[in-house]
Each structure stands twice: as C-alpha cells, then as structure tokens.
Amino acid sequence: MPQEVAKENQQYRLCLQYEYIGASEQGYRILDKDLEEFKEILPMGYSAKSERPNWSWGSSGVNKQYRLLLIVVAIIFMITSILFNSLKQPLAIIFVIPVSYIGVFLTFYWFKLNFDQGGFASFVLLCGITVNASIYILNEYNALRRRFPHLSSLRAYVKAWNIKIIPIFLTVISTILGFIPFMVGTEKEGFWFPLAAGTIGGLIMSMIGVFILLPVLALKKKDIINRR
C-alpha cells in the first residue's frame, strides 16, 4: 500500500502493511518473527525491516491533554467546596496534588523513564487518590469542631489525624502493592510500567504533603503558634 515501488536514497523500496487486532507488544513480537523468517528467503541485495511509527507523546495536543488535569482539579474543588462549605479547605486539598506530582517527576528522572501515556495517566490517577487522604482528615476535623466547639483547632486536627491516619496508610500501601506486579519481570509494558512507577512515586511524596503541607494550609497560623 500503495502497490508501487518508490526510489529513496538510491534504493528501491516497497512498503507492505497489514492489519493486526490485539495487544501492541504481541503484535511487535509477531512482526519481528515474520521479518526474521522473511530475511532468510530474500536474495542477495534485498533487505526487510520494520519502520514502527515514531511519535512523541502529546506533541499534537499537549495543551488539550493537560487541560484535562485542570478540569479534574476544578471538579475536585467544586465538590470539596460543597462538602466543606468553605473555600480555604478545598484550596488546601488542591495544593497537595502538586506535591504528589513532584514524586512522579523524581521517579521518572531517577530511573530514567520515558514520560508517555502511562505518566500522564498517573497524573490523573493521583488527582483522585491524593485528595482522598486530605478529605478524610478535614472531614473528621470539621466533625470534631462541630461536636466539641471549645476544642482548639490544632488539637481537633491532631485528633482527626490520629483517627484517620491508619486507614490512609493502609490505602496507600495497598495501592502501591497493587501496582508492583506491573513493575516486576523482564518485559516492561509500555503503558503499565510508567503508570505504576509514577503512581507509586507520587503516592509516597503525597504523604509528605499530607503530613506537612495540609495542616499548614488548613489551620490558622495563630493556632499553631499558640500551641507551640
């Protein structure tokens, strides 16, 4: 396709294409196997090779892709604003998300991984997972403040942290363990391996954001100073 011989770089070339339905990695294995068998019967002076499509992730629609992240963040902000009846606490939750993204960047940098669809999918996944921990803590914090109005903000936050930290850690650890099977083995899938690596790195870094950044943004500065 097309059925004509073209001349390129002083060589005559005929392009052959076929349609394959199935997993991409398996399709590449079949293609390589067929090429090895075909090379054995070619006469001298002839060669056969595969020209896989070379493209960069997001080169044509990078703005549209990252615009989706802004839409996800906006939806999270609106839902948490309705839940907490506040604008400050949703902002504290939103600012934890970039902290988890730092973990993704460090993971891809330290292990020299290519940022592709799997890395972008880890961004979207982390948006939902990291805010869960913050929502658990702040929801319990607000409930304690309503139940005990004379309780100080810092003490109420510490109580909420002590109540919710075990479920949060169990959720993070179970998610990390669930992604480990995608990282073991000799063959690394083009999508699942970056997704697993980015998600694990982002979850680990998000715990730092929940532990340090969330109370700084959610509580008033004078409450922390008075407690000290």
Summary of the structure (lengths in Angstrom):
residues: 228
radius of gyration: 25.7
end to end distance: 75.1
largest distance: 90.1
contacts: 624
relative contact order: 0.12
helix: 69%
strand: 3%
